[in-house]
Amino acid sequence: MISKALAVLWIAGIAYGQDDLLRVETELLSFSHNLEPYLDTSKQPCQDFYGYVCSHSANLSETGRQRFQSLLKETDVAQLMDMELQLINFFKSCESGRGVEALKGSQLYRQSGGWPSLEPNKVNASQRTNQTQRWLGLLGYFHEVGAPYFFETSVTMQSNKRLVVLQPDGTRRNTLRKFEQRVGEVLQSFGIEQSRAHVTALEVLSLERSRRDIVKADHVEDQVQFSYGNFKRIVFGNASLIRLDWDGYFRKLLGGKTPQASDTIVVKQLPRLVEYFALLQNTSMVRLLNWIWTDYLMDIVDADCHQLSETYAGDLYAHVVQRVTANRVELAQMYSELGKAYTDQLGGSVWIDEISRQSSRQFLGNIMHTTLNGDERLDAAYHSILLGRRSLYRNLEKLRKFQRTRRLASHSAQQVRRYAQMFAPVNAFLGQHNLSTPLNYLLLGEFFSRSLVAAGSSSRTQGAWRSSDSERRFAIFQQCVGKQTNAIDLLLSLLAQRQALSAYGQWLATQAGLVERVDAVLAAGSSKMSLQRLFFVTSLLVDCRSELGALQQDRKRQVTHATLRNSPEFLEAFRCRPGDVLYPQDQRCNPL
């Protein structure tokens, strides 16, 4: 698989001529010019590089998302895989299919009995379609599409028996005041008449307060086990609770099947679950429907299409964002060069063990194949659902139901997805419709290198990629770093930067006269750039996170500055001198 990709890259390298070099020069100069508004020139790079790069970049990711979304509309659909068309359909429905009629046309809306706030007043109970609905049946429809209100149900197989776990919900996404504000926003966005919206809001807030009282109550973290046959017969300690239709509930979740009498039901926090059941039993169906639909729509009506895509179709988004915004051959060429730099510099080092080397090779192979050829397995997985362009709500039902029944994605797939999130800020810089060399190295090189080095991690534990033989070397490195900076973050950053800089430098060395010509023009500009400086500036710029809190921002600043302080290439590129904040006062901590 990889050998074929490398053959394509070799042929592409031969064809690289003078016209391509002229294009590269033009792109670099245009790129540098577009970069200037994002830099805070009131700060000096050798004093506060993080502030110099990140102070003015708050809207970078949003700009990139908008550019990507407009690019999707212009993409030649004849060149896309079926799953890529699915994502385009999702975006189009997100833009045009959010209205009241689209909501009423969704299957969940019809099955659940509708949203009473939107329905005309009925003369009598016989005209109210939701009066025959029971609360457990209603929850079943929402649980089926991955919206586990009041309690969550997970079903697994153990020793040819089903194991069903019921877990009471303890979610509080917003403060009560914020929840009240968002209730008003949802009702207003659907054009619900003011007096009716006022009554609905009071009903919704009343139920939400009761639900939060149950969430806040202290209960022992216990669990009780039943056979399914016995579970259906218990009354949960309250004689006023009517017999619940658990068979009907599980038919929705299990595709028409029900658990066997001998299957195991485990209930966690049974007292809390009983309180929920009592609350639901004493709540009218109109009141419950108003609450559940208002809450369900809160996370949809205000969310942009990118947020919804990353939340409910993240693997599709991660796949498409690379393939429609990049020069695939040149991007894969960078991946290949960085993979070679990884093997040459780190493959035999004390920091990387055999498992990590294998995982990194697998990650590299997956990302190159995806870039050049697409992911047939992902395409086949989404073949079972069909996303249209008319109703966002129907698409979300299909996606949530589909994701609820899928197995967890592999670690490699999760790694690819995390890496692809970097393309949103990268797209903010693109004046053309693809990303080409050497902009690949400038914008993606260091972040990709970090993903490649860390691909050996089998968990979220930092440093899981390090070999067990590295403990002595790491203790020396940690002592050199001191206590102010996380040594694991710093080590990973230094290894990734060295790897990316090495491949970037090798590519520049093959372009006769390019560095001298471009550096001469860049140096005459107001920001006094060079190709080496561009690398450090844009590698950080695409990773500036305006949404981070003050403590997280400070931690990121510390790691960034510690990395640069220990980077001789940075100190040389920006001509830092003794006395500058980022000039090391004692020896540098070199992990290699």
N, C-alpha and C positions, 0 to 999 in steps of 0.2 A: 504493500500500500504506500509506504513512505518512499520506496525506491522509485515508483512511477512519478510521485510528486517532485522528487529531486531531479528527475530527468527533464520534466517541464521547466523547472527553475534553471537548469543548465542551459537549455535552448534559449530561454528568455535572456539569460546573461550575455550570450553571444550576440544577440540582436540589439543590445544596448549601444546606441550610437550617438552622434553629435546632436541630432534632434532631441533625443532624450535628455542629454546634458543641459541643453538650452531650456527645456521644460523644467528641469530640476532647479536651475538657477532662478527662473521666473517664479516658481512656486515658493522657493525659500525666501526670496525678497518680499513677495506679497505676504507670506506668512509672518515674517518679522514685522512688517508694517501693521498688520492686523493685530499683532500681539501687544503693541505699545499701550493702548488704552487700558489694558488689564494690569499694568504695572504701576506701583505706587512709588514714583520717583522721589518722593520726600524722604524715603528710607534708603539707606545705603546697603547694598548686597552683603558686604562683609560685616555689617553691624547687625542687621535684622533681615535675613534673607526671606524668612517666612512672611514677614509683613510686607516686604518689597514685592513678593509674588502674589500673595493671597488676599491682601487687603481689599482689592477692587474686583474680586472674582465671584461675588455672591450669586450672580445670575448665570454663571457659565453653563451649569448642567441644564438649566431650563432652556437656554438658547439652543444647546445641542439637541435636546428633545424635540423642540419645535422644528429644527432643521431636518431631523430624521423623519419626523412625521410628514413633512412636506415632500421629502424624498420618496417615501412610500407611495404617495399618490402618483408620482411620475415614473415609478419603476415599470419596466417592461414585464408584464405578467407572464409572457410566453417563456421567460427564462427562469421562472420560479418553480420551486417544488410545491406540492399540494399544501404542505403544512405552512409554507411561507404565505401562500394565498389565504390560508385561514387567518393568519395574523393581520393581513391587510383588510380582510373582511371585518375583523374585530375592530380595527381602527375606524373604519368607515361607519360601522354601526354605533361606535362610541360618539362620533360626531353628529350623526343625524337621527339615531334611534333611541334618544333618551326621554322622549316626551310621554305624556299621559297615555296616548293611544298605544305606543310601543309597550308600555308597562302592562296595560290591560290585555294586550295580545300574548303575554308570556304565559307559559304553561303553569308556572308556580302561582301566578295571580289567579288563574281560573280554578285550579285545584283547591287552593286554600280557602276560597270563598270571597276573595277580593279584599280591597282596602275600604272599609266603610266610609272613611272620610271623603272618598272620591265618588261614592255611590249616591244616587238621589234617595231622599227619604222614602221609606216604604210605608204603605198604609197599614199593613198588619203583618204579623209574624210569618204567615204562610208565604209572603212575597220575599222574605229575607233568605237568600240562598245559603247563608252561613249558619242558620239556626240548627241545621242537622249535624253540624260539625262538632266533634269533641276535641278538647284541648290536646290530648295525646296524639290524635290523628293529625291535627294541625302541625304540631311540632315535628311529626314524622315527615311531612312534605319539606319542611325547611332543613331538617337533619339530612334528608336524602341528597340535597344539593350542597351539603357542606357548610350549613349555617347552624351550628349546634346550640340553639338557645336553651337556657335553663339547665341542661345537662348534655354531656357528650357521650356518645356510644362508640366503642371500638370493638371490632369483632375479629378474632384470630382463630386458627385451628391448632389444637393440641391433642395429640394421640387420637386422631380421627373424631374429636369432639370440638364443638365450638366453645370458645371462651369469650363471653361477652362482658365487658367492663363498663359500668355506668359511673360517670364522674360528674358531680354537680359543678356547674359553671361558676367561676369566681371573678368574672371579667368586670373591670371598671375602666373603660377606655377614656372617659372624660370625667371631670368633676361634675357635680350635679348642676352647677351654674352653667358650665359649658354645654352640658347635655341639653338644658333648657333652651339655650341659644340655638343649638343645632336643630332642635325640634322645630323651632319657628322658621329656620331657614329651609328645612325640607318641605314643610307645609306651604310656605310661600312659593317655592320653586315649582310646585305642582299646581299652583293657581287655586288652592282651596279657599273658598269664600271666608271672609274674615271672622264672622261670628261662629261659623262652624269650626274653623281652625282653632279658635280660642277654646271651645269646649273640648276638642280633640286633644289639644296640648295639655289641658288640665287632667284629662283621663290618662294620658301617656305618662305625665310626671308623677301622678299618684301611684301608678303601677311600678314605675321605676324606683320610687322611694321605697316601696315595700320590698322590691327585689334587692335593693342595696342593703336594707336592714338584715336580710337573710345572708347576704354576702359578708357583711361585717361581723356577724355573730360568731363567737368562738365555738368551735366544735373539735372534738378529738379526731385525730387523723386515723380513723379506723377503716376497716373494710369487712363486709359480711358476704358470705358465699352461700348461694342457693343452687339447687337444680332448677332448670327452667320450669318444670312442672310445679314445684313448690312456690317458685317466685310468682307465678300467675295467680296463686291462691291467697297470698298474703294481702292484708289491707293496710299495711304500713302504719299500724298503731292508731289509726283514726277511722272509726266506724262510719264517719260521714263521707269518706271517699268511696265513690262507686267503683264497681269492678272495672278495671282498665283493660282496654283491648290491645294487649301487647302483641297478639298475633298480627293484627292489622298494622301495628307500628313496624314490626320487623319485616313484614312483606314489602314495605316501601324500601327499607334499607338493604334487604337481601335479594332484591329482584324477584319478588313473588314467593320466596321461601320463608319458612319460619323455623326457629330453633327446635330441636328435638327435646322431649321431656327430660332427657338425661344430660343435656348440655348445661354447662356451668355459667351462672350469672354471678359476677362479683360487683357489689355495690360499695363504692367508696363514700365515706361521710354520709352514712344513711340518715342521720338526723337532719342534715341540711337538705337532703333530697326530699324527705318527708315534708319539710316546711315549704319547699317549692311546690310540691304536689297539692298541699292544702291551699296555697295562694292561688294556684291555677284553677283548682276546683271551685273556688269562690269568686272567680273573675268572669264577667260576662264575655261571650265570644266577640262581641263588637269591640269592647275595650281591649281585649287581648290582640285582636287583629290590628287595631289602630296602633298599639304599641309595637308589635312585631314588624309591621311594614315600615313604620317610621324609623325604627332602629336599623332595619335591613338596608334602607335607602340612604342612611346617613353616610356610609362609607362609599357610596357610589356617585351620588349626584354632584359632589364637590371635587371628586378625584379626577385628575387629568388622565388622558388615555394611556400615557406611559406608566403611570403608577398602577392603574388597573391591569395593564399587560404584564408588568413585572410581578404583580401579586398573584394573578390567576393563570398566567401563561408564561411564566418566567423562562422556561426552557425554550419555548418558541421565540421569545423576544431575544434571548441571548444568541440564538442561532442566526436570526435574520439580521440583527444589527451589525454583525460583522460582514455578512455576505453582500449587503446592498450598499454599504458605505465605504468599501475598500477596493483597491486594485488587488484582486485575489492572488495573482501570481506574485506580485511584489511583496505583499504582506506575508505570504507563505515563505518567501525567500528570507525575510527577516526572521521568521520563526526558525527556519533551518539554521541560519547563522548563529542565532542565540543558543540553539540547541547544541551546536558544535562548541561554542564558547563555554557552555555549561560542562560539557564532557571534558574539554581540554583543561579548564581551570579548577573545576570542583569535583569532577567525576571520581578522581582518585584521592581527594583530600580527606582529612580526618573528620570534616564536618558532615559529610554525606555518607550514609550507610547503603547497603545493597538494596534494601527495600525502598528507600527513597529514590535511588537511581532508577529502579524499575518503574516506580510510580511516575517519576518525571518523564521518562521515555514514553509511557502510556499517555500522559497528558499532552506531550508534544505531538505524538502521532494522531491523537484525537483532534487537536486543534488544527493541525495542518490538513487533515482529511476533510474536516468540516468546512474549512475555508475554501478549499479547491473544489470539492465534490458534493458537499452537503451531507446531511446525516440521514441515511435511509431508515435507520431504526426509529428515529423520532418521527419521520414522515409516516412510517407504518403505524406507529402508536396512535397518531391523531387521525388515522384513516377512519376510525370508528365513529367520529363525531363530525358534524357539518356545521360550521359557523356561517351564518348569513350576514347580510349587510343592513338589515332592516330594524332589528331589535337588539339593543345592547343587553337588556335584561334577560332575554332568552339565551343569548350567547353566554352570559355569566352563569346561568343555570346549568347549561351544558358543560362549561369548563369546570365549575366547582364540583359537579357530580362526577365528572371524568377524573379529576385530580383526587377526589376522595377515595376512589377505588383503585388508584394506581399504587404500585409499590414505590417505596422511597427511591429517589434517583441515586445512582452510584456516586461514590465520592468524586470520581473523575468528572462526571457530568456536573456536579455541584461546583467543582473548581472552575470548569469552563464558564459556567453561568456567572460566577463571581467576577471572573476576569472580564467578561463581556460588558459588565456594568460600566467599565471605564470608557466605553465608546460614546456615552451620552455627552460628557464634557469635551471629548475629542471632536465630536461632530460640530461643536460650536465654532471651530476654527476653519472648517472646510468651505472654501469658496467654490470648489469644484465638487463633482459628484463622487469622487473617490479619494481615498487616502493612499498616497504613493511614497516611495522611497525618495529622500531620507526622512520625510515627515513621520514615517512609521517609527523610526528609531527615536526621534525627538519626543513624540507624544505617547508612544506605547512601549518603547524598549525597556525602560526600567520597571514599569508595572508588570509587563509580561515576564521579565526575568524573575521578579519576586514571586509570581505565580508558579513559575517553573521550579524554582528552588524549593518552595513550600509545598509542591504537589505531593511530596512524600508524607505529608502529615496525615495520620489516620484519625485524627480527632481535632478539636479546636484548641487543644493544649498547645501553647506556644512552645516552639522548640522541638516538636515531635519529629521534625525532619532531621534532627542532629543525631549523629552516630554516638553510640555508647562509649566509643573510644575517645570522644572529644572532651570528656569531663575535665581532664587536667588542663588542656588548652583553654577551655572555656573559663575555668577558674582564674587563669592568668589574665584572660581578656576582661573578665568581670572586675577584677581588681584594678586593672588599668582604667576602666570606664568610670568606676566609682559608683556611688549610690544614687546620684541624681537622675540617671537615665536608665531605662530598662535595657539591660545588656542583650537580651534575646532580640528585641525589636531592632536595636542598633546593629547587631551582627547580621541579621537578615537583610537590612537595608544596605549595608556595606557590600555584602556578597552580590546582591542584585545590581547595585550601581556599578560595581567593577565589571560584572559580566556584560551588562548593557553597553557600557563605555567601550569595552574591548571590541565588541562586534561593530559598534558605530564607527570607531576609529579605523577598523579594517576596511569597512565599506568606503569611507572617505578617502583612504589611501589608494583605492583603485581608480578614483576619478581624477585624472591628470589635470592639475591646475584649478580644480573646482574650489578648493578651500581658499586658496590665495585670492581668487577673483571675488568670491562671495564675501569673505572676511573684509576685504578692502571696502566694499560698498556698505556692509553692515556697520563697520566702524565709523563711517561718516554720518550715520543716522543719529537721531537724538538720544536713543537708548544705548548707543555704543556697544552693539551686540557683536558676537562672533558665533561661528557654528558650535564651538565648545560651550560658550555661555548659553546658547539656545537650548542645548541639551539639559542643563541644570534647571533653567527657568521653566521650560514646558513640562519636564518630568514631574516637577512639583505642582505646577499650575493645574494640570488635569486631575490632581488628587487633592486640591483645596476643598474642604468640606464646610460650607457656610452653615450647614444645619447642626454642626456639632456644638455642644454646650461649652461654657467657658473652660471647665476643667479638661475636657477632651481636647479642645483647641490648644491649651497650654501643653498638654502631654505630647500632642503631635508636633508642636513647635520645638519642644525639647529634643525629640528624637530626630527631627529634621536637622536641627542645628548641630547636634552631636555627630550625625552622619557627615555633614559637610566639613565639620572641624577636623574629622579624621580622613578626609578625602584630599590627597595632594593635588588631584586634577582640578578640583573646585578652587583651591587656594591659588593655583597657577592661573586658571582661566580668569578669575576676577582680581588677580594681583593683590590678594590680601596681605597685610603687613603686620608685624608685631604691634600690639596695642589694639588691633581690631578685635571685636567680640568673638568672631569666628576663627581667629588665628589661635592655634593651640599654645598654651602657656608652657606645657611640658611635652613629653614625647607623645606621638600619635599611637593610637591603639590599632595596629594592623592585624586583622584576623588571618591573613593569608601567609 
